[in-house]
Amino acid sequence: MRKTKWISLSAVLGLSLLAGCSGEEKASGEAGNSKLAGELTVYTAIEEELIPVYLESFEEKYPDIDLNIVRDSTGVITAKLLAEGKNTPADVVWGTAASSLLALEEKEMLEGYSPKGADRVQPQFKDKNQPEKWVGNTAFMTGIAVNKAELQKKKLPMPKSYKDLLKPEYKGTLVMPHPASSGTGFLTVSAWLQMMGEEEGWEYMKELHKNIATYTHSGSKPAKLAGAGEYPIGVSLVYSAVKEQQSGAPVEVILPKEGLGWEVEANALINKEDKKDEKAAKAFLDWAISDEAMQEYFKANGFATIQHDYKNPDGFPENIEDMLIPNNDLQWAAQNRSGILSRWEKEFGQKAEPKE
């Protein structure tokens, strides 16, 4: 029977040693064959509570594929993969920012593979090359989570835009994700630089910094902090803000007037010399954009990368796709990631929360 194990990042290197000790060839058959067996190490930045929900249909289809799940925030996963290079024990990356995957592609760490059904994925949410180096599942986007009760208590106005967050009365009330640790943080910074222009974007962040209480190492944490009333306003994942609202917290989900910064939550095949479990890896990538998986992504995020007629989940804004900023250049974000993070850390990193 298929087994799923959750592996800490500190234990990841041991996986490659264990794999080297195994003399059994587990992978057999073709991608999509339910008789397929093997063992895969999957790196992911998907929200932890969603992983078992998503994997349920995979478990049913492939009971003999064992999974080692390595989960952390996008920034940590990306840094880990770049540090490991071609010696990474990862077989596939699942649900990690496309701009991060583009950075891996520059290091020749990704192998082209067109999963079954990739033609259904809209062009802006997958690699333009054939075979694709990455294919998207859903998009994650930035909104603003506001604790209405705390705002009323402090007699503060409700923000409706990113510009509103610069008001001096918000000093010390805002939290947002750290862009080096969080994919949500990086997509937000990248969006500001693209929407406003680089010079104006950096100036905006300097002004916003005056109102920031702390930068978190998780994209969902600002929404959770707002929901708990620790800080009234959190720049966070729209998904996380909606979940706080659904849990009964007095949270209002604000979609900034300027538009939503967004990223593609995407999958990729790692380029490895050892091909013994590649058929299982390709089967995983086929499943990851299947109808079953896409429906679950939409239930969780209110968005899927394929054309569909799914019913909008409770609490999610209608037609959220219309709010996504146009011409979001993921290639630009990937190419400029290192420089953006270096400058951001120098100018704003002193307010980062301590790492656990």
Steps between C-alpha positions, in 0.01 A plus 500: 500500500617850413666695781539875535771630729557860603871578502664801667744699291783411738446132423479539124863423421464162664243402240756496223722272709211264569407495134855407412484200734196353331567238237134455408368649176154611612381702202324299233231554240406832345395837638129481578511123569330435836728194542802728505729474803788710623616750758495875440633794694269795444600856589199728547396841632127418502326599824550214742133436576419466128756233414312195637176627342666533160681166523190294573427430133868422432502246784197327350650484152858404591497292819851366437684831461657614826535875551749692710345846541739786575297813573607856581440854379590584141812697591640220716419230242658707224817571698527132591469385140750757372748398771458128425523549125505179298568302819152572633307194620181660363334321209225754436406846617129540561315825561793741520523849347571493127758779537693268733480221245635738236800560727551123515469479122791744466710246694384221264330323791168441320416240237241573235180296526151571368258338747179350371248782472759778483326630188201597722713734710471862388821631336585761765505229766756265344840501332480625141753240385434139395532274685414720795750547782214605732121487500268689734220370723357821640600857564558649842445871542544774756215673676454684827351337811344757733371433851188716507463487878858614563468773239186634668665480841791711374265728304686436176349518148460191285777485236390439142829525315875460538526879498274514805750294699742795495274712723690601815216385727584139407848520656583174679177328396617320184669164442607345171711202389879514464573458126808282549310250717155516345385461143208728587742763624709482183204510262369805688830687469537392136146618425560842655819545298320401179176690565660823619833488321820414683587846633150575622462144632809527721384842620160352585664226708710758688182684600315178581789385719422783742164336574620138512518334841678186376568289192398137546667191352169358379257628240197389700615629839402868450139391441512278808644783710226731375237237572629462856500877549874521566532750217199657327628475142690226318619498140457131432373221277140553392450130581620552860287811551191312379578207731519738798163642405354151462630404845288776656769764549375860443708527183413690185680394183615803302601472135716810443370738233836495322456129422628174641860392482511132413720199443446160347509202734676257269657155464821377339707188440851509646780418256672197656757251380325219688183434296374198692190677638445740211186318380350541846606866502329559165188325626499738797523799266218360283283466810594847625307665214222241474132591536496362854795712608381813318162487672671487840731790412193704406313408819796621704609806303202610294721464193624234259726537196266321260179626342218361713147547628566422868273664757674779691591389856323672790671821605715547190446814293329444166706540182825537691687430175390843375689663788837341418752756379558463124836427342645348817853419384610188688822478296593853608423408861723193479788682333490787749419295810848507651546876453152581630547289811846641570377859483183423694695331781740792525225760519224325691629174652551649847127457570491128412359277770750259659530168316381198694 
